[in-house]
Amino acid sequence: MDTPTDTPQAWRELLAALTLLSRHPANPASPLYCTHDTLHVCADDTAFTPHEIDQLEQWGFHVHSDGGFYSFQFGSA
């Protein structure tokens, strides 16, 4: 996915992370939700390689203990 170079860094990282996370959806009908200032992504965390997990963590998305991913960086404020 190509994003314009004038797109802010945070937006580029969010779009790249969501593109990667969309490869292994856990709930295709409702892939995202927010709770308590945290963005949750319903993706199958077991389907990602360690390299992909590292990249997602650099972009602010972490594996949730209950499965899936979460981000404080992109949650509600």
PDB file of N, CA, C and O in Angstrom:
ATOM      1  N   MET A   1       0.849  -1.167   0.000  1.00  0.00           N
ATOM      2  CA  MET A   1       0.000   0.000   0.000  1.00  0.00           C
ATOM      3  C   MET A   1       0.892   1.227   0.000  1.00  0.00           C
ATOM      4  O   MET A   1       1.775   1.357   0.848  1.00  0.00           O
ATOM      5  N   ASP A   2       0.671   2.106  -0.925  1.00  0.00           N
ATOM      6  CA  ASP A   2       1.444   3.329  -1.006  1.00  0.00           C
ATOM      7  C   ASP A   2       0.666   4.466  -0.362  1.00  0.00           C
ATOM      8  O   ASP A   2      -0.506   4.688  -0.666  1.00  0.00           O
ATOM      9  N   THR A   3       1.335   5.181   0.529  1.00  0.00           N
ATOM     10  CA  THR A   3       0.740   6.372   1.114  1.00  0.00           C
ATOM     11  C   THR A   3       1.591   7.569   0.707  1.00  0.00           C
ATOM     12  O   THR A   3       2.810   7.453   0.583  1.00  0.00           O
ATOM     13  N   PRO A   4       0.963   8.696   0.503  1.00  0.00           N
ATOM     14  CA  PRO A   4       1.723   9.884   0.102  1.00  0.00           C
ATOM     15  C   PRO A   4       2.807  10.220   1.128  1.00  0.00           C
ATOM     16  O   PRO A   4       2.623  10.018   2.329  1.00  0.00           O
ATOM     17  N   THR A   5       3.910  10.724   0.652  1.00  0.00           N
ATOM     18  CA  THR A   5       5.025  11.054   1.541  1.00  0.00           C
ATOM     19  C   THR A   5       4.712  12.223   2.456  1.00  0.00           C
ATOM     20  O   THR A   5       5.387  12.403   3.470  1.00  0.00           O
ATOM     21  N   ASP A   6       3.701  13.026   2.124  1.00  0.00           N
ATOM     22  CA  ASP A   6       3.342  14.133   3.004  1.00  0.00           C
ATOM     23  C   ASP A   6       2.363  13.709   4.103  1.00  0.00           C
ATOM     24  O   ASP A   6       1.935  14.539   4.904  1.00  0.00           O
ATOM     25  N   THR A   7       2.012  12.428   4.142  1.00  0.00           N
ATOM     26  CA  THR A   7       1.159  11.903   5.202  1.00  0.00           C
ATOM     27  C   THR A   7       1.971  11.856   6.496  1.00  0.00           C
ATOM     28  O   THR A   7       3.105  11.377   6.482  1.00  0.00           O
ATOM     29  N   PRO A   8       1.423  12.341   7.611  1.00  0.00           N
ATOM     30  CA  PRO A   8       2.167  12.317   8.870  1.00  0.00           C
ATOM     31  C   PRO A   8       2.624  10.906   9.249  1.00  0.00           C
ATOM     32  O   PRO A   8       1.947   9.924   8.946  1.00  0.00           O
ATOM     33  N   GLN A   9       3.768  10.818   9.909  1.00  0.00           N
ATOM     34  CA  GLN A   9       4.376   9.538  10.292  1.00  0.00           C
ATOM     35  C   GLN A   9       3.408   8.642  11.050  1.00  0.00           C
ATOM     36  O   GLN A   9       3.317   7.451  10.753  1.00  0.00           O
ATOM     37  N   ALA A  10       2.684   9.185  12.021  1.00  0.00           N
ATOM     38  CA  ALA A  10       1.756   8.365  12.810  1.00  0.00           C
ATOM     39  C   ALA A  10       0.684   7.732  11.922  1.00  0.00           C
ATOM     40  O   ALA A  10       0.297   6.584  12.138  1.00  0.00           O
ATOM     41  N   TRP A  11       0.208   8.470  10.935  1.00  0.00           N
ATOM     42  CA  TRP A  11      -0.792   7.931  10.011  1.00  0.00           C
ATOM     43  C   TRP A  11      -0.181   6.832   9.151  1.00  0.00           C
ATOM     44  O   TRP A  11      -0.823   5.808   8.919  1.00  0.00           O
ATOM     45  N   ARG A  12       1.042   7.024   8.676  1.00  0.00           N
ATOM     46  CA  ARG A  12       1.700   5.984   7.867  1.00  0.00           C
ATOM     47  C   ARG A  12       1.873   4.709   8.675  1.00  0.00           C
ATOM     48  O   ARG A  12       1.641   3.612   8.168  1.00  0.00           O
ATOM     49  N   GLU A  13       2.281   4.849   9.937  1.00  0.00           N
ATOM     50  CA  GLU A  13       2.462   3.672  10.785  1.00  0.00           C
ATOM     51  C   GLU A  13       1.132   2.987  11.078  1.00  0.00           C
ATOM     52  O   GLU A  13       1.055   1.758  11.064  1.00  0.00           O
ATOM     53  N   LEU A  14       0.093   3.759  11.342  1.00  0.00           N
ATOM     54  CA  LEU A  14      -1.224   3.175  11.595  1.00  0.00           C
ATOM     55  C   LEU A  14      -1.719   2.405  10.374  1.00  0.00           C
ATOM     56  O   LEU A  14      -2.205   1.281  10.500  1.00  0.00           O
ATOM     57  N   LEU A  15      -1.599   3.003   9.207  1.00  0.00           N
ATOM     58  CA  LEU A  15      -2.052   2.333   7.980  1.00  0.00           C
ATOM     59  C   LEU A  15      -1.235   1.076   7.694  1.00  0.00           C
ATOM     60  O   LEU A  15      -1.794   0.056   7.291  1.00  0.00           O
ATOM     61  N   ALA A  16       0.070   1.136   7.895  1.00  0.00           N
ATOM     62  CA  ALA A  16       0.922  -0.035   7.666  1.00  0.00           C
ATOM     63  C   ALA A  16       0.564  -1.147   8.655  1.00  0.00           C
ATOM     64  O   ALA A  16       0.480  -2.315   8.275  1.00  0.00           O
ATOM     65  N   ALA A  17       0.356  -0.784   9.917  1.00  0.00           N
ATOM     66  CA  ALA A  17       0.011  -1.786  10.927  1.00  0.00           C
ATOM     67  C   ALA A  17      -1.333  -2.430  10.627  1.00  0.00           C
ATOM     68  O   ALA A  17      -1.465  -3.651  10.701  1.00  0.00           O
ATOM     69  N   LEU A  18      -2.330  -1.623  10.289  1.00  0.00           N
ATOM     70  CA  LEU A  18      -3.652  -2.186   9.982  1.00  0.00           C
ATOM     71  C   LEU A  18      -3.617  -3.059   8.737  1.00  0.00           C
ATOM     72  O   LEU A  18      -4.331  -4.058   8.654  1.00  0.00           O
ATOM     73  N   THR A  19      -2.796  -2.686   7.776  1.00  0.00           N
ATOM     74  CA  THR A  19      -2.653  -3.513   6.575  1.00  0.00           C
ATOM     75  C   THR A  19      -2.071  -4.872   6.943  1.00  0.00           C
ATOM     76  O   THR A  19      -2.558  -5.903   6.479  1.00  0.00           O
ATOM     77  N   LEU A  20      -1.037  -4.878   7.771  1.00  0.00           N
ATOM     78  CA  LEU A  20      -0.437  -6.143   8.208  1.00  0.00           C
ATOM     79  C   LEU A  20      -1.425  -6.936   9.066  1.00  0.00           C
ATOM     80  O   LEU A  20      -1.589  -8.139   8.864  1.00  0.00           O
ATOM     81  N   LEU A  21      -2.077  -6.282  10.008  1.00  0.00           N
ATOM     82  CA  LEU A  21      -3.016  -6.969  10.891  1.00  0.00           C
ATOM     83  C   LEU A  21      -4.197  -7.567  10.124  1.00  0.00           C
ATOM     84  O   LEU A  21      -4.748  -8.589  10.532  1.00  0.00           O
ATOM     85  N   SER A  22      -4.583  -6.941   9.027  1.00  0.00           N
ATOM     86  CA  SER A  22      -5.734  -7.433   8.256  1.00  0.00           C
ATOM     87  C   SER A  22      -5.453  -8.747   7.545  1.00  0.00           C
ATOM     88  O   SER A  22      -6.381  -9.379   7.039  1.00  0.00           O
ATOM     89  N   ARG A  23      -4.219  -9.165   7.495  1.00  0.00           N
ATOM     90  CA  ARG A  23      -3.872 -10.435   6.827  1.00  0.00           C
ATOM     91  C   ARG A  23      -4.380 -11.655   7.585  1.00  0.00           C
ATOM     92  O   ARG A  23      -4.588 -12.715   6.995  1.00  0.00           O
ATOM     93  N   HIS A  24      -4.580 -11.504   8.902  1.00  0.00           N
ATOM     94  CA  HIS A  24      -5.012 -12.639   9.721  1.00  0.00           C
ATOM     95  C   HIS A  24      -6.157 -12.213  10.642  1.00  0.00           C
ATOM     96  O   HIS A  24      -5.993 -12.164  11.861  1.00  0.00           O
ATOM     97  N   PRO A  25      -7.313 -11.906  10.056  1.00  0.00           N
ATOM     98  CA  PRO A  25      -8.428 -11.430  10.882  1.00  0.00           C
ATOM     99  C   PRO A  25      -8.991 -12.520  11.791  1.00  0.00           C
ATOM    100  O   PRO A  25      -9.062 -13.687  11.408  1.00  0.00           O
ATOM    101  N   ALA A  26      -9.383 -12.127  12.981  1.00  0.00           N
ATOM    102  CA  ALA A  26     -10.055 -13.047  13.900  1.00  0.00           C
ATOM    103  C   ALA A  26     -11.555 -12.769  13.923  1.00  0.00           C
ATOM    104  O   ALA A  26     -12.346 -13.629  14.310  1.00  0.00           O
ATOM    105  N   ASN A  27     -11.940 -11.567  13.507  1.00  0.00           N
ATOM    106  CA  ASN A  27     -13.351 -11.197  13.451  1.00  0.00           C
ATOM    107  C   ASN A  27     -13.524 -10.249  12.262  1.00  0.00           C
ATOM    108  O   ASN A  27     -13.512  -9.032  12.442  1.00  0.00           O
ATOM    109  N   PRO A  28     -13.687 -10.791  11.045  1.00  0.00           N
ATOM    110  CA  PRO A  28     -13.764  -9.948   9.854  1.00  0.00           C
ATOM    111  C   PRO A  28     -14.918  -8.939   9.875  1.00  0.00           C
ATOM    112  O   PRO A  28     -14.815  -7.882   9.253  1.00  0.00           O
ATOM    113  N   ALA A  29     -15.996  -9.241  10.568  1.00  0.00           N
ATOM    114  CA  ALA A  29     -17.151  -8.340  10.591  1.00  0.00           C
ATOM    115  C   ALA A  29     -16.925  -7.132  11.506  1.00  0.00           C
ATOM    116  O   ALA A  29     -17.419  -6.041  11.220  1.00  0.00           O
ATOM    117  N   SER A  30     -16.195  -7.316  12.587  1.00  0.00           N
ATOM    118  CA  SER A  30     -15.927  -6.234  13.548  1.00  0.00           C
ATOM    119  C   SER A  30     -14.449  -6.296  13.956  1.00  0.00           C
ATOM    120  O   SER A  30     -14.124  -6.802  15.030  1.00  0.00           O
ATOM    121  N   PRO A  31     -13.566  -5.789  13.109  1.00  0.00           N
ATOM    122  CA  PRO A  31     -12.137  -5.974  13.366  1.00  0.00           C
ATOM    123  C   PRO A  31     -11.539  -5.064  14.438  1.00  0.00           C
ATOM    124  O   PRO A  31     -10.464  -5.362  14.958  1.00  0.00           O
ATOM    125  N   LEU A  32     -12.209  -3.963  14.779  1.00  0.00           N
ATOM    126  CA  LEU A  32     -11.651  -2.993  15.724  1.00  0.00           C
ATOM    127  C   LEU A  32     -12.675  -2.611  16.782  1.00  0.00           C
ATOM    128  O   LEU A  32     -13.878  -2.591  16.521  1.00  0.00           O
ATOM    129  N   TYR A  33     -12.181  -2.307  17.982  1.00  0.00           N
ATOM    130  CA  TYR A  33     -13.022  -1.694  19.000  1.00  0.00           C
ATOM    131  C   TYR A  33     -12.128  -0.970  20.001  1.00  0.00           C
ATOM    132  O   TYR A  33     -10.946  -1.290  20.126  1.00  0.00           O
ATOM    133  N   CYS A  34     -12.688   0.002  20.710  1.00  0.00           N
ATOM    134  CA  CYS A  34     -11.947   0.762  21.715  1.00  0.00           C
ATOM    135  C   CYS A  34     -12.573   0.563  23.087  1.00  0.00           C
ATOM    136  O   CYS A  34     -13.794   0.551  23.236  1.00  0.00           O
ATOM    137  N   THR A  35     -11.704   0.405  24.093  1.00  0.00           N
ATOM    138  CA  THR A  35     -12.129   0.382  25.487  1.00  0.00           C
ATOM    139  C   THR A  35     -11.071   1.090  26.309  1.00  0.00           C
ATOM    140  O   THR A  35      -9.875   0.863  26.128  1.00  0.00           O
ATOM    141  N   HIS A  36     -11.512   1.943  27.207  1.00  0.00           N
ATOM    142  CA  HIS A  36     -10.613   2.593  28.160  1.00  0.00           C
ATOM    143  C   HIS A  36      -9.345   3.127  27.491  1.00  0.00           C
ATOM    144  O   HIS A  36      -8.232   2.815  27.916  1.00  0.00           O
ATOM    145  N   ASP A  37      -9.523   3.929  26.448  1.00  0.00           N
ATOM    146  CA  ASP A  37      -8.408   4.564  25.731  1.00  0.00           C
ATOM    147  C   ASP A  37      -7.461   3.575  25.065  1.00  0.00           C
ATOM    148  O   ASP A  37      -6.284   3.876  24.864  1.00  0.00           O
ATOM    149  N   THR A  38      -7.967   2.408  24.726  1.00  0.00           N
ATOM    150  CA  THR A  38      -7.150   1.384  24.077  1.00  0.00           C
ATOM    151  C   THR A  38      -7.846   0.915  22.811  1.00  0.00           C
ATOM    152  O   THR A  38      -9.026   0.566  22.836  1.00  0.00           O
ATOM    153  N   LEU A  39      -7.114   0.908  21.707  1.00  0.00           N
ATOM    154  CA  LEU A  39      -7.625   0.366  20.448  1.00  0.00           C
ATOM    155  C   LEU A  39      -7.296  -1.115  20.405  1.00  0.00           C
ATOM    156  O   LEU A  39      -6.137  -1.502  20.555  1.00  0.00           O
ATOM    157  N   HIS A  40      -8.308  -1.942  20.202  1.00  0.00           N
ATOM    158  CA  HIS A  40      -8.130  -3.387  20.098  1.00  0.00           C
ATOM    159  C   HIS A  40      -8.347  -3.810  18.643  1.00  0.00           C
ATOM    160  O   HIS A  40      -9.238  -3.306  17.959  1.00  0.00           O
ATOM    161  N   VAL A  41      -7.517  -4.739  18.190  1.00  0.00           N
ATOM    162  CA  VAL A  41      -7.628  -5.269  16.834  1.00  0.00           C
ATOM    163  C   VAL A  41      -7.838  -6.772  16.943  1.00  0.00           C
ATOM    164  O   VAL A  41      -7.029  -7.486  17.534  1.00  0.00           O
ATOM    165  N   CYS A  42      -8.930  -7.236  16.367  1.00  0.00           N
ATOM    166  CA  CYS A  42      -9.265  -8.664  16.387  1.00  0.00           C
ATOM    167  C   CYS A  42      -8.518  -9.360  15.250  1.00  0.00           C
ATOM    168  O   CYS A  42      -9.052  -9.543  14.156  1.00  0.00           O
ATOM    169  N   ALA A  43      -7.288  -9.739  15.529  1.00  0.00           N
ATOM    170  CA  ALA A  43      -6.455 -10.454  14.565  1.00  0.00           C
ATOM    171  C   ALA A  43      -5.864 -11.660  15.280  1.00  0.00           C
ATOM    172  O   ALA A  43      -5.656 -11.631  16.493  1.00  0.00           O
ATOM    173  N   ASP A  44      -5.597 -12.713  14.531  1.00  0.00           N
ATOM    174  CA  ASP A  44      -5.055 -13.955  15.091  1.00  0.00           C
ATOM    175  C   ASP A  44      -3.570 -13.767  15.375  1.00  0.00           C
ATOM    176  O   ASP A  44      -2.738 -13.917  14.481  1.00  0.00           O
ATOM    177  N   ASP A  45      -3.244 -13.442  16.611  1.00  0.00           N
ATOM    178  CA  ASP A  45      -1.849 -13.160  16.966  1.00  0.00           C
ATOM    179  C   ASP A  45      -0.926 -14.350  16.769  1.00  0.00           C
ATOM    180  O   ASP A  45       0.282 -14.167  16.617  1.00  0.00           O
ATOM    181  N   THR A  46      -1.467 -15.575  16.767  1.00  0.00           N
ATOM    182  CA  THR A  46      -0.622 -16.767  16.582  1.00  0.00           C
ATOM    183  C   THR A  46      -0.204 -16.969  15.129  1.00  0.00           C
ATOM    184  O   THR A  46       0.672 -17.787  14.849  1.00  0.00           O
ATOM    185  N   ALA A  47      -0.816 -16.241  14.208  1.00  0.00           N
ATOM    186  CA  ALA A  47      -0.519 -16.413  12.782  1.00  0.00           C
ATOM    187  C   ALA A  47       0.639 -15.532  12.305  1.00  0.00           C
ATOM    188  O   ALA A  47       1.071 -15.657  11.159  1.00  0.00           O
ATOM    189  N   PHE A  48       1.142 -14.654  13.153  1.00  0.00           N
ATOM    190  CA  PHE A  48       2.196 -13.728  12.757  1.00  0.00           C
ATOM    191  C   PHE A  48       3.572 -14.269  13.115  1.00  0.00           C
ATOM    192  O   PHE A  48       3.737 -14.968  14.115  1.00  0.00           O
ATOM    193  N   THR A  49       4.546 -13.942  12.295  1.00  0.00           N
ATOM    194  CA  THR A  49       5.924 -14.349  12.561  1.00  0.00           C
ATOM    195  C   THR A  49       6.501 -13.461  13.663  1.00  0.00           C
ATOM    196  O   THR A  49       5.981 -12.375  13.918  1.00  0.00           O
ATOM    197  N   PRO A  50       7.563 -13.913  14.313  1.00  0.00           N
ATOM    198  CA  PRO A  50       8.215 -13.057  15.312  1.00  0.00           C
ATOM    199  C   PRO A  50       8.659 -11.716  14.713  1.00  0.00           C
ATOM    200  O   PRO A  50       8.573 -10.686  15.383  1.00  0.00           O
ATOM    201  N   HIS A  51       9.126 -11.718  13.481  1.00  0.00           N
ATOM    202  CA  HIS A  51       9.522 -10.467  12.826  1.00  0.00           C
ATOM    203  C   HIS A  51       8.323  -9.533  12.669  1.00  0.00           C
ATOM    204  O   HIS A  51       8.442  -8.330  12.900  1.00  0.00           O
ATOM    205  N   GLU A  52       7.175 -10.076  12.278  1.00  0.00           N
ATOM    206  CA  GLU A  52       5.967  -9.255  12.133  1.00  0.00           C
ATOM    207  C   GLU A  52       5.508  -8.707  13.485  1.00  0.00           C
ATOM    208  O   GLU A  52       5.083  -7.556  13.578  1.00  0.00           O
ATOM    209  N   ILE A  53       5.595  -9.529  14.527  1.00  0.00           N
ATOM    210  CA  ILE A  53       5.235  -9.075  15.877  1.00  0.00           C
ATOM    211  C   ILE A  53       6.143  -7.920  16.299  1.00  0.00           C
ATOM    212  O   ILE A  53       5.669  -6.923  16.844  1.00  0.00           O
ATOM    213  N   ASP A  54       7.441  -8.054  16.049  1.00  0.00           N
ATOM    214  CA  ASP A  54       8.384  -6.982  16.374  1.00  0.00           C
ATOM    215  C   ASP A  54       8.028  -5.698  15.632  1.00  0.00           C
ATOM    216  O   ASP A  54       8.054  -4.614  16.214  1.00  0.00           O
ATOM    217  N   GLN A  55       7.694  -5.821  14.346  1.00  0.00           N
ATOM    218  CA  GLN A  55       7.338  -4.652  13.559  1.00  0.00           C
ATOM    219  C   GLN A  55       6.066  -4.005  14.092  1.00  0.00           C
ATOM    220  O   GLN A  55       5.992  -2.781  14.201  1.00  0.00           O
ATOM    221  N   LEU A  56       5.076  -4.809  14.422  1.00  0.00           N
ATOM    222  CA  LEU A  56       3.831  -4.274  14.979  1.00  0.00           C
ATOM    223  C   LEU A  56       4.082  -3.561  16.307  1.00  0.00           C
ATOM    224  O   LEU A  56       3.476  -2.525  16.581  1.00  0.00           O
ATOM    225  N   GLU A  57       4.969  -4.109  17.127  1.00  0.00           N
ATOM    226  CA  GLU A  57       5.301  -3.447  18.390  1.00  0.00           C
ATOM    227  C   GLU A  57       5.973  -2.098  18.143  1.00  0.00           C
ATOM    228  O   GLU A  57       5.715  -1.141  18.874  1.00  0.00           O
ATOM    229  N   GLN A  58       6.822  -2.006  17.135  1.00  0.00           N
ATOM    230  CA  GLN A  58       7.444  -0.725  16.794  1.00  0.00           C
ATOM    231  C   GLN A  58       6.385   0.286  16.367  1.00  0.00           C
ATOM    232  O   GLN A  58       6.545   1.485  16.592  1.00  0.00           O
ATOM    233  N   TRP A  59       5.313  -0.190  15.757  1.00  0.00           N
ATOM    234  CA  TRP A  59       4.224   0.678  15.327  1.00  0.00           C
ATOM    235  C   TRP A  59       3.203   0.920  16.441  1.00  0.00           C
ATOM    236  O   TRP A  59       2.213   1.618  16.221  1.00  0.00           O
ATOM    237  N   GLY A  60       3.423   0.358  17.624  1.00  0.00           N
ATOM    238  CA  GLY A  60       2.549   0.625  18.767  1.00  0.00           C
ATOM    239  C   GLY A  60       1.481  -0.412  19.032  1.00  0.00           C
ATOM    240  O   GLY A  60       0.591  -0.172  19.849  1.00  0.00           O
ATOM    241  N   PHE A  61       1.538  -1.566  18.366  1.00  0.00           N
ATOM    242  CA  PHE A  61       0.550  -2.631  18.576  1.00  0.00           C
ATOM    243  C   PHE A  61       1.209  -3.806  19.278  1.00  0.00           C
ATOM    244  O   PHE A  61       2.262  -4.283  18.855  1.00  0.00           O
ATOM    245  N   HIS A  62       0.578  -4.273  20.360  1.00  0.00           N
ATOM    246  CA  HIS A  62       1.147  -5.331  21.182  1.00  0.00           C
ATOM    247  C   HIS A  62       0.165  -6.495  21.265  1.00  0.00           C
ATOM    248  O   HIS A  62      -1.047  -6.307  21.162  1.00  0.00           O
ATOM    249  N   VAL A  63       0.703  -7.700  21.452  1.00  0.00           N
ATOM    250  CA  VAL A  63      -0.140  -8.887  21.598  1.00  0.00           C
ATOM    251  C   VAL A  63      -0.849  -8.816  22.941  1.00  0.00           C
ATOM    252  O   VAL A  63      -0.228  -8.585  23.978  1.00  0.00           O
ATOM    253  N   HIS A  64      -2.146  -9.017  22.902  1.00  0.00           N
ATOM    254  CA  HIS A  64      -2.960  -9.012  24.113  1.00  0.00           C
ATOM    255  C   HIS A  64      -2.937 -10.405  24.738  1.00  0.00           C
ATOM    256  O   HIS A  64      -2.912 -11.403  24.018  1.00  0.00           O
ATOM    257  N   SER A  65      -2.943 -10.482  26.044  1.00  0.00           N
ATOM    258  CA  SER A  65      -2.908 -11.781  26.734  1.00  0.00           C
ATOM    259  C   SER A  65      -4.132 -12.642  26.424  1.00  0.00           C
ATOM    260  O   SER A  65      -4.073 -13.866  26.536  1.00  0.00           O
ATOM    261  N   ASP A  66      -5.242 -12.008  26.034  1.00  0.00           N
ATOM    262  CA  ASP A  66      -6.454 -12.744  25.665  1.00  0.00           C
ATOM    263  C   ASP A  66      -6.534 -13.009  24.167  1.00  0.00           C
ATOM    264  O   ASP A  66      -7.550 -13.500  23.675  1.00  0.00           O
ATOM    265  N   GLY A  67      -5.465 -12.685  23.443  1.00  0.00           N
ATOM    266  CA  GLY A  67      -5.457 -12.851  21.986  1.00  0.00           C
ATOM    267  C   GLY A  67      -5.708 -11.525  21.297  1.00  0.00           C
ATOM    268  O   GLY A  67      -6.299 -10.614  21.877  1.00  0.00           O
ATOM    269  N   GLY A  68      -5.266 -11.425  20.083  1.00  0.00           N
ATOM    270  CA  GLY A  68      -5.421 -10.184  19.337  1.00  0.00           C
ATOM    271  C   GLY A  68      -4.335  -9.188  19.710  1.00  0.00           C
ATOM    272  O   GLY A  68      -3.309  -9.548  20.286  1.00  0.00           O
ATOM    273  N   PHE A  69      -4.580  -7.939  19.371  1.00  0.00           N
ATOM    274  CA  PHE A  69      -3.600  -6.882  19.587  1.00  0.00           C
ATOM    275  C   PHE A  69      -4.266  -5.677  20.210  1.00  0.00           C
ATOM    276  O   PHE A  69      -5.483  -5.512  20.127  1.00  0.00           O
ATOM    277  N   TYR A  70      -3.457  -4.831  20.838  1.00  0.00           N
ATOM    278  CA  TYR A  70      -3.965  -3.586  21.409  1.00  0.00           C
ATOM    279  C   TYR A  70      -2.934  -2.487  21.208  1.00  0.00           C
ATOM    280  O   TYR A  70      -1.747  -2.750  21.018  1.00  0.00           O
ATOM    281  N   SER A  71      -3.415  -1.253  21.255  1.00  0.00           N
ATOM    282  CA  SER A  71      -2.533  -0.091  21.153  1.00  0.00           C
ATOM    283  C   SER A  71      -3.070   1.033  22.021  1.00  0.00           C
ATOM    284  O   SER A  71      -4.238   1.405  21.918  1.00  0.00           O
ATOM    285  N   PHE A  72      -2.216   1.567  22.870  1.00  0.00           N
ATOM    286  CA  PHE A  72      -2.555   2.777  23.613  1.00  0.00           C
ATOM    287  C   PHE A  72      -2.304   4.002  22.754  1.00  0.00           C
ATOM    288  O   PHE A  72      -2.917   5.052  22.949  1.00  0.00           O
ATOM    289  N   GLN A  73      -1.403   3.858  21.810  1.00  0.00           N
ATOM    290  CA  GLN A  73      -1.025   4.983  20.952  1.00  0.00           C
ATOM    291  C   GLN A  73      -2.186   5.454  20.083  1.00  0.00           C
ATOM    292  O   GLN A  73      -2.335   6.652  19.841  1.00  0.00           O
ATOM    293  N   PHE A  74      -3.005   4.522  19.613  1.00  0.00           N
ATOM    294  CA  PHE A  74      -4.078   4.860  18.683  1.00  0.00           C
ATOM    295  C   PHE A  74      -5.464   4.711  19.287  1.00  0.00           C
ATOM    296  O   PHE A  74      -6.454   4.718  18.555  1.00  0.00           O
ATOM    297  N   GLY A  75      -5.560   4.577  20.610  1.00  0.00           N
ATOM    298  CA  GLY A  75      -6.861   4.469  21.263  1.00  0.00           C
ATOM    299  C   GLY A  75      -7.506   5.842  21.397  1.00  0.00           C
ATOM    300  O   GLY A  75      -6.938   6.854  20.986  1.00  0.00           O
ATOM    301  N   SER A  76      -8.677   5.857  21.967  1.00  0.00           N
ATOM    302  CA  SER A  76      -9.371   7.119  22.164  1.00  0.00           C
ATOM    303  C   SER A  76      -8.686   7.929  23.262  1.00  0.00           C
ATOM    304  O   SER A  76      -7.973   7.384  24.105  1.00  0.00           O
ATOM    305  N   ALA A  77      -8.912   9.207  23.235  1.00  0.00           N
ATOM    306  CA  ALA A  77      -8.290  10.054  24.270  1.00  0.00           C
ATOM    307  C   ALA A  77      -9.283  11.075  24.774  1.00  0.00           C
ATOM    308  O   ALA A  77      -8.953  11.879  25.645  1.00  0.00           O
TER     309      ALA A  77
END
